[in-house]
Amino acid sequence: MKTYHWGIVGLGDIAHQFAQTFSNPDSELLAVASRTQEKADEFAKQYQIPKAYGSFTALLADPEIDIIYIAVPNRQHIDYILPALEAGKHVLCEKAITMNQAELLSAVKLAEQKDLILAEAMTIFNMPLYHQLRKLADSGKLGKLKMVQAPFGSYKEPDPKNRFFNPDLAGGALLDIGTYAVSFARYFLNAQPKVIASNVLPFETGVDEQSVTILRNHKNEMASVTLTFQAKMPKTGIVAFENGYITVPEYPRADKAEILYNDGTKEFIESGDTQEAMNYEIQNMVAFIEGTKPNTSLPLTIDVIQLLDAMQNAWATQAN
């Protein structure tokens, strides 16, 4: 198998995590790019990365780079995804992959035309635990799926200038923590749901600060998604079936879950390692490119972005 050479653009906190934990026998972190050569050099030196570029254009022009990892702010994702694909690079982009479904579908179309892999760095679609839980759900042992609960609360200092509340930087809970909650719900639902009801309380800047959303699909499976940027909530997902329920603590990067059956018996499943979350994304990206594993995460990503659009549309109607 060939060694895949990666390049990073956007050198913020999440890129530091990516570089610090990067480990894959079939991959090398070869280059980084920033808007300034100084910042690129500093990042490359910190993580012993061979090449540093002072522009994204220079990174794309490097013929050795196979895969671009995009970690710029959400609103800019599409502006980096499309040029990367045009340059013939596979793309792994941080969540939320795009601001809306129209942007995503344009990127998907281009990736298909170029015969390239496009994927979102959504941990839930990559952690080994979820593969095991999906097998359990599909086995029928738990009966029919009835309900999914996906809460996510995170306290952010209420500063209108920081990115979490800044509309110019795509602030708001939905496009940050909400992508995890909606992805968790969609992963277990057996068909794409519709937004039945969604209510939002905006921050003073106009971005969503907290919300409650109800989803339901044609199989009568339902889900609740509850989000807030002004209160902590346990990130514990619940997937309820006729014969029992699954509890997934710290679900964004979960490596363990508990199943409680209706007769009172318990089962525990452990798979993967929370600390290796980003390496599972890298591992799966290589597998998608090699064709040893189908890119099953992309259809889920498309569904999730569609749901985020529907939630925001519901809020716009509420505001009017």
C-alpha positions in Angstrom: 0.0 0.0 0.0 1.2 3.5 -0.8 1.9 6.1 1.8 -0.7 8.9 1.7 0.6 12.4 2.3 -1.6 14.8 4.2 -1.7 18.6 4.3 -3.4 20.7 7.0 -5.0 24.1 6.4 -6.3 26.1 9.4 -4.0 25.9 12.3 -6.3 26.5 15.3 -7.0 24.3 18.3 -8.5 21.4 16.4 -5.6 21.3 14.0 -3.2 21.1 16.9 -5.1 18.1 18.2 -5.0 16.5 14.8 -1.3 17.0 14.4 -0.5 15.9 18.0 -2.3 12.6 17.8 -1.7 11.8 14.1 -0.7 8.2 13.7 -1.4 5.9 10.8 0.9 3.3 9.2 -0.2 4.3 5.7 -0.1 8.1 6.2 2.4 10.9 6.7 1.6 14.4 7.8 3.7 16.1 5.2 2.7 19.8 5.1 0.8 22.6 6.7 -0.5 25.9 5.3 -1.4 29.2 7.0 -2.1 32.8 5.8 1.4 33.7 7.1 4.6 31.8 6.5 5.7 32.5 10.1 2.6 30.7 11.6 3.0 27.8 9.2 6.7 27.5 10.1 6.0 27.6 13.8 3.3 24.9 13.6 5.5 22.7 11.4 8.4 23.0 13.7 6.2 22.1 16.8 5.1 18.8 15.2 8.1 18.0 13.0 6.2 18.4 9.8 8.5 18.6 6.8 6.8 21.3 4.7 5.3 24.7 5.7 3.4 27.0 3.2 2.4 30.6 3.7 -0.7 30.1 1.5 -3.3 27.5 0.7 -2.6 27.9 -3.0 1.0 26.8 -2.4 -0.2 23.8 -0.5 -2.5 22.7 -3.3 0.3 23.1 -5.8 2.4 20.5 -4.0 2.1 17.3 -6.1 3.1 15.1 -3.2 0.0 16.0 -1.2 -2.8 13.4 -1.5 -5.3 14.5 1.2 -6.2 17.9 2.6 -7.5 18.2 6.2 -9.5 21.4 6.5 -9.8 23.0 9.9 -10.6 26.6 9.1 -13.8 28.3 10.6 -17.1 26.7 9.5 -18.2 29.6 7.2 -15.0 29.2 5.1 -15.2 25.4 4.6 -16.7 25.5 1.2 -14.1 28.0 0.0 -11.4 25.5 0.8 -13.2 22.3 -0.1 -13.9 23.2 -3.7 -10.3 24.4 -4.6 -8.9 21.3 -2.9 -11.1 19.0 -5.0 -10.3 21.0 -8.2 -6.6 20.5 -7.4 -7.2 16.7 -7.3 -6.9 16.3 -3.6 -9.1 14.1 -1.4 -10.7 16.1 1.4 -11.4 15.5 5.1 -13.2 18.5 6.5 -14.0 19.4 10.1 -17.7 19.6 11.1 -20.0 21.2 10.2 -18.7 20.3 6.8 -20.6 23.1 5.1 -23.0 25.9 6.1 -25.9 24.4 4.2 -27.0 21.5 1.9 -26.6 23.5 -1.3 -22.9 24.0 -0.5 -22.4 20.4 0.4 -24.2 19.0 -2.7 -22.0 21.2 -4.9 -18.9 19.7 -3.2 -20.2 16.2 -3.5 -20.9 16.6 -7.2 -17.3 17.9 -7.8 -15.8 15.1 -5.8 -17.8 12.6 -7.9 -16.6 14.2 -11.1 -13.0 14.1 -10.0 -13.3 10.6 -8.5 -12.2 11.8 -5.1 -13.2 11.1 -1.6 -14.9 13.8 0.4 -15.7 13.1 4.1 -16.6 15.0 7.2 -14.4 14.6 10.4 -17.4 13.6 12.4 -16.2 11.3 15.2 -19.6 9.6 15.6 -19.4 8.2 12.1 -15.8 6.9 12.7 -15.6 5.6 16.3 -15.5 1.7 16.4 -18.1 1.6 19.2 -20.8 2.8 16.9 -20.1 0.1 14.4 -20.7 -2.4 17.2 -23.9 -0.7 18.4 -25.2 -0.6 14.8 -24.7 -4.3 14.5 -26.5 -4.8 17.8 -29.4 -2.6 16.6 -29.6 -4.4 13.3 -29.6 -7.9 14.9 -33.1 -7.4 16.2 -32.2 -8.4 19.7 -33.5 -5.1 21.1 -36.6 -5.1 18.9 -37.8 -2.1 17.0 -36.2 1.3 17.5 -38.6 3.8 19.2 -36.8 6.9 20.4 -33.3 8.6 20.4 -32.4 11.3 22.9 -29.4 13.5 22.0 -28.7 16.3 24.5 -25.6 18.5 24.4 -25.0 21.4 26.7 -21.8 23.5 26.9 -21.3 26.7 28.8 -19.6 29.4 26.8 -18.7 32.8 28.2 -21.4 35.1 26.8 -19.1 37.3 24.9 -20.6 38.6 21.6 -17.2 38.9 20.1 -16.1 35.3 20.5 -16.7 32.8 17.7 -19.4 30.9 19.5 -21.7 33.9 19.4 -20.4 35.8 16.4 -22.8 35.4 13.4 -20.0 36.5 11.0 -18.0 33.4 12.1 -21.1 31.0 11.9 -21.6 31.1 15.6 -24.4 29.4 17.5 -24.8 26.0 19.2 -26.3 24.2 16.1 -23.3 24.4 13.8 -20.9 23.6 16.7 -22.2 21.1 19.3 -25.4 20.5 17.4 -23.8 18.7 14.6 -22.8 16.0 17.1 -26.3 15.6 18.5 -28.0 15.5 15.1 -25.4 13.0 13.8 -25.9 10.8 16.9 -29.7 10.7 16.2 -29.4 10.2 12.5 -26.9 7.3 12.9 -29.4 5.2 14.7 -32.6 6.3 12.9 -33.4 3.8 10.1 -34.6 6.5 7.7 -34.1 10.2 7.3 -36.5 12.0 9.6 -38.4 15.3 9.2 -38.3 18.2 11.7 -41.7 18.0 13.4 -41.1 20.9 15.7 -38.1 23.1 16.6 -38.0 26.0 19.0 -35.0 28.3 19.6 -33.9 31.0 22.0 -31.4 33.3 20.3 -28.4 35.0 21.8 -28.3 38.8 21.6 -26.2 38.6 18.4 -29.0 36.6 16.8 -27.3 33.2 16.7 -29.0 30.2 18.3 -28.1 29.9 22.0 -30.4 27.0 22.9 -33.0 24.9 21.2 -35.2 21.9 21.4 -36.1 19.9 18.3 -38.3 16.8 17.6 -37.6 14.6 14.7 -39.7 11.7 13.2 -39.4 9.5 10.2 -41.8 7.4 8.2 -41.0 4.4 10.4 -42.4 6.3 13.4 -39.0 6.5 15.0 -38.5 9.7 16.9 -35.6 11.7 18.3 -35.2 14.7 20.5 -32.2 17.1 20.1 -31.6 19.6 23.0 -28.8 22.1 22.8 -27.5 25.0 24.8 -24.4 27.2 25.0 -25.3 28.6 28.4 -25.6 25.4 30.6 -23.7 22.2 30.8 -25.6 19.0 30.3 -24.3 15.4 30.3 -23.4 14.3 26.8 -25.2 11.1 27.3 -27.1 9.7 24.3 -30.0 7.3 24.8 -31.3 4.9 22.1 -34.5 3.2 23.2 -35.9 0.0 21.6 -38.9 -2.2 22.4 -36.8 -4.6 24.4 -34.3 -2.3 26.1 -32.2 0.8 25.7 -28.6 1.8 25.0 -26.9 4.5 27.0 -23.8 6.1 25.5 -21.9 8.4 27.9 -19.8 11.1 26.3 -21.2 10.2 22.9 -19.1 12.4 20.6 -16.0 10.3 21.2 -17.5 7.3 23.0 -15.7 4.0 23.5 -18.2 2.3 25.8 -21.9 1.9 26.1 -24.4 0.1 28.4 -27.4 -1.9 27.4 -30.3 -2.3 29.8 -32.8 -4.9 28.8 -36.5 -4.9 29.9 -35.9 -7.9 32.2 -33.3 -6.0 34.1 -30.2 -7.6 32.7 -27.3 -5.4 31.6 -24.7 -5.7 28.9 -21.6 -3.6 28.4 -19.8 -2.9 25.2 -16.4 -1.4 24.9 -14.7 -0.8 21.5 -12.0 1.6 20.4 -10.3 4.3 22.4 -11.6 7.9 22.9 -8.0 9.2 22.7 -7.7 7.8 19.2 -10.8 9.5 17.8 -9.0 11.5 15.1 -6.9 8.5 14.0 -10.1 6.5 13.3 -11.0 9.3 10.9 -7.6 9.1 9.3 -7.8 5.3 9.1 -11.3 5.3 7.5 -10.3 8.1 5.1 -7.5 5.9 3.8 -9.8 2.9 3.6 -12.3 5.0 1.5 -9.6 6.0 -0.9 -8.3 2.5 -1.2 -11.8 1.1 -1.7 -11.5 -1.4 1.1 -14.4 0.3 2.9 -17.4 2.2 1.4 -17.8 5.8 2.3 -20.9 5.2 4.2 -20.5 8.4 6.3 -21.1 10.8 3.4 -24.8 9.9 3.0 -25.2 10.4 6.7 -23.4 13.8 6.5 -25.7 14.9 3.7 -28.8 13.9 5.8 -27.5 15.7 8.8 -26.8 19.0 6.9 -30.3 18.7 5.5 -31.7 18.5 9.0 -29.6 21.5 10.2 -31.1 23.5 7.3 -34.6 22.4 8.2 -34.1 23.4 11.8 -32.8 26.8 10.9 -35.7 27.3 8.5 -38.1 26.5 11.3 -36.4 29.1 13.5 -36.7 31.7 10.7 -40.4 31.1 10.5 -40.6 31.4 14.3 -38.8 34.7 14.2 -41.3 36.0 11.7 
